[in-house]
Amino acid sequence: ASSICASSLKVPIQSFTLAPTVCNGNLTNVGFTTAGGTYLAADITKFQLWYNSSNALGRATQLGVDLTTGLGNGAHSFAAFGNPTLTSGTTYYFWITIDIAASPTDGRTVICNAIATTDLTSTNTKAGGPTTAGGTKTIRILPTVSITGSSSICIGGGTTLSPTTGGTWVSSNSSLATVIIS
């Protein structure tokens, strides 16, 4: 389980690999299901599908188009696409990501079910997967902070920061504060 903040982009909720073994082919469709979470469609802005020939989401290329409607819990499918050509003998990495809305409801959860080979359509034998469920992602709102005192702080100086929304401040180190959303 992990927390994701409001307005977060490209948050992975599921990943899988494919390694064609017989000949080159194309992955033409990917289906997935979000179920068991408490999020509503208004808490996220889109689903995206990414791929790479290395295990690096940051440098991955998007496949298909953004899913921006029907975002609530249930079955989803990325529209048919013809690229990329998956080369036999190469492992390909795929990620399904979400973007979180600017004003979601705090504490709601997103869970993506496991991807099975039956969720994938290709022109080649699929080797890879199945996966496990993507884990629980808990949506968190961003706290609003007010400053009581000077907003210009010199070395050795101080001021008071107080959460006006989104939680309480906790610190076991007087030079460091942490916000805990409650």
Backbone torsions as a table, in degrees:
resi	resn	phi	psi	omega
1	ALA	NA	144.2	177.6
2	SER	-148.1	161.7	178.9
3	SER	-102.2	145.3	176.3
4	ILE	-130.7	135.9	-174.9
5	CYS	-86.4	155.2	172.0
6	ALA	-51.8	144.0	178.9
7	SER	69.7	9.2	176.6
8	SER	-69.1	143.0	-178.5
9	LEU	-116.4	149.1	172.7
10	LYS	54.9	47.8	179.9
11	VAL	-86.0	117.0	-179.3
12	PRO	-71.0	131.2	176.0
13	ILE	-114.5	-11.6	177.6
14	GLN	-162.3	149.1	174.8
15	SER	-143.8	155.6	177.1
16	PHE	-157.2	165.3	177.3
17	THR	-122.5	153.5	171.9
18	LEU	-131.7	140.3	178.6
19	ALA	-138.2	91.3	179.0
20	PRO	-57.0	139.2	-173.9
21	THR	-116.9	-20.3	-173.4
22	VAL	-105.7	-50.9	179.9
23	CYS	-154.8	173.4	178.5
24	ASN	-66.3	155.8	179.1
25	GLY	-162.6	178.5	178.6
26	ASN	-122.6	136.6	168.6
27	LEU	-82.9	124.6	-172.7
28	THR	-115.3	-9.8	-179.9
29	ASN	-164.3	142.5	176.0
30	VAL	-133.1	124.6	175.2
31	GLY	-110.7	154.0	177.7
32	PHE	-157.1	163.3	-178.4
33	THR	-131.0	132.1	168.9
34	THR	-103.4	126.6	-177.4
35	ALA	-154.9	149.2	177.3
36	GLY	90.0	-16.8	177.7
37	GLY	-83.7	169.9	-177.8
38	THR	-107.2	1.9	-176.9
39	TYR	-66.7	157.6	173.3
40	LEU	-115.8	161.9	-177.8
41	ALA	-53.7	-34.7	-178.0
42	ALA	-69.0	-13.7	-179.4
43	ASP	-80.7	-16.9	178.7
44	ILE	-128.1	160.6	-178.7
45	THR	-109.6	-23.0	178.0
46	LYS	-171.4	159.2	167.7
47	PHE	-107.3	146.0	174.7
48	GLN	-137.8	155.1	177.0
49	LEU	-118.8	132.1	-176.5
50	TRP	-128.5	154.5	174.5
51	TYR	-144.6	159.9	179.0
52	ASN	-160.8	155.4	175.2
53	SER	-89.8	1.3	170.7
54	SER	-129.1	160.0	-176.2
55	ASN	-81.1	67.5	-175.8
56	ALA	-142.6	96.5	179.7
57	LEU	-61.6	-36.8	-177.0
58	GLY	-58.8	-27.8	-179.8
59	ARG	-108.4	12.8	-176.5
60	ALA	-75.2	159.6	179.0
61	THR	-106.2	137.9	179.6
62	GLN	-74.4	139.7	174.0
63	LEU	-108.0	139.6	176.8
64	GLY	66.7	-161.3	-177.8
65	VAL	-111.6	161.3	176.4
66	ASP	-60.9	139.6	169.5
67	LEU	-92.7	114.7	-175.8
68	THR	-121.3	0.4	176.9
69	THR	-127.5	158.6	-179.7
70	GLY	61.2	43.6	-171.9
71	LEU	-84.2	-6.9	-177.3
72	GLY	-70.0	-179.2	178.0
73	ASN	-55.6	140.2	177.6
74	GLY	140.5	-168.8	-179.1
75	ALA	-79.7	140.4	178.7
76	HIS	-135.5	154.4	178.8
77	SER	-146.7	131.7	173.3
78	PHE	-78.5	132.4	-177.0
79	ALA	-55.0	155.8	-178.9
80	ALA	-55.9	138.5	176.4
81	PHE	-141.1	153.9	-174.7
82	GLY	-105.2	-12.7	-179.1
83	ASN	-115.6	154.3	6.8
84	PRO	-91.6	167.3	168.5
85	THR	-80.7	124.6	179.5
86	LEU	-92.6	118.7	-174.9
87	THR	-85.1	131.6	178.2
88	SER	-55.8	136.3	179.0
89	GLY	89.4	-1.9	179.3
90	THR	-111.8	138.9	174.8
91	THR	-92.1	132.4	178.4
92	TYR	-114.7	140.7	-177.9
93	TYR	-109.0	136.4	-178.4
94	PHE	-129.3	145.9	177.9
95	TRP	-135.5	139.3	168.2
96	ILE	-104.6	126.8	-176.9
97	THR	-124.1	162.2	173.7
98	ILE	-128.1	154.5	167.9
99	ASP	-109.2	134.4	-178.4
100	ILE	-90.6	138.7	179.3
101	ALA	-63.1	159.9	179.9
102	ALA	-68.7	-30.3	-177.7
103	SER	-130.0	64.4	178.3
104	PRO	-78.2	174.5	174.2
105	THR	-88.4	126.1	-177.4
106	ASP	-63.2	137.1	173.4
107	GLY	90.9	-6.7	177.1
108	ARG	-71.7	155.8	-174.6
109	THR	-122.3	150.7	176.2
110	VAL	-121.5	128.6	177.8
111	ILE	-131.2	127.5	175.8
112	CYS	-106.2	125.7	178.9
113	ASN	-64.9	166.4	176.8
114	ALA	-61.2	149.9	174.7
115	ILE	-94.9	127.1	176.2
116	ALA	-107.9	161.6	178.9
117	THR	-60.4	-24.9	177.2
118	THR	-70.2	-14.5	176.5
119	ASP	-83.1	-6.0	-174.2
120	LEU	-116.3	137.6	174.3
121	THR	-117.2	129.1	180.0
122	SER	-147.9	169.0	177.6
123	THR	-95.7	13.8	-177.0
124	ASN	-143.6	165.3	173.8
125	THR	-62.8	134.9	-178.9
126	LYS	-96.7	120.5	174.0
127	ALA	-120.6	130.4	-174.5
128	GLY	137.2	-170.8	178.4
129	GLY	40.9	-172.7	-12.5
130	PRO	-66.5	171.2	-177.6
131	THR	-111.3	176.0	170.1
132	THR	-96.6	170.0	177.2
133	ALA	-58.0	151.4	-174.0
134	GLY	-73.2	-3.8	-178.2
135	GLY	87.2	164.0	-178.1
136	THR	-91.2	128.5	173.8
137	LYS	-109.8	123.9	179.7
138	THR	-100.4	124.2	-179.3
139	ILE	-78.9	132.0	179.3
140	ARG	-125.0	139.0	176.1
141	ILE	-81.6	159.1	177.8
142	LEU	-85.0	133.2	179.5
143	PRO	-72.3	151.5	171.9
144	THR	-102.3	131.8	-174.9
145	VAL	-117.3	136.8	172.7
146	SER	-110.9	147.2	179.3
147	ILE	-107.1	123.9	174.4
148	THR	-108.3	107.2	-174.7
149	GLY	119.8	-165.8	-176.1
150	SER	-70.5	141.3	174.0
151	SER	-92.8	-6.5	173.4
152	SER	-103.3	117.4	-174.3
153	ILE	-120.7	125.5	176.1
154	CYS	-91.3	165.4	175.4
155	ILE	-56.2	130.8	-179.0
156	GLY	86.8	-10.5	179.8
157	GLY	-87.7	-175.0	-179.7
158	GLY	-163.0	168.2	174.3
159	THR	-153.9	175.4	179.9
160	THR	-113.0	126.1	174.4
161	LEU	-109.8	134.3	-179.8
162	SER	-132.5	135.9	175.9
163	PRO	-74.1	128.4	176.2
164	THR	-96.3	-23.7	171.7
165	THR	-147.1	155.2	169.1
166	GLY	91.8	5.7	173.7
167	GLY	145.7	-163.6	179.1
168	THR	-127.0	155.6	179.3
169	TRP	-94.3	137.7	179.3
170	VAL	-134.5	138.7	177.9
171	SER	-152.1	132.7	171.3
172	SER	-103.4	2.3	-179.5
173	ASN	-132.6	120.5	-174.5
174	SER	-64.6	-14.2	178.1
175	SER	-98.5	4.3	-176.8
176	LEU	-143.1	133.6	176.2
177	ALA	-120.8	148.4	178.8
178	THR	-126.9	138.5	177.1
179	VAL	-94.5	127.6	174.0
180	ILE	-113.5	120.9	-179.2
181	ILE	-83.1	130.3	-178.4
182	SER	-118.2	NA	NA
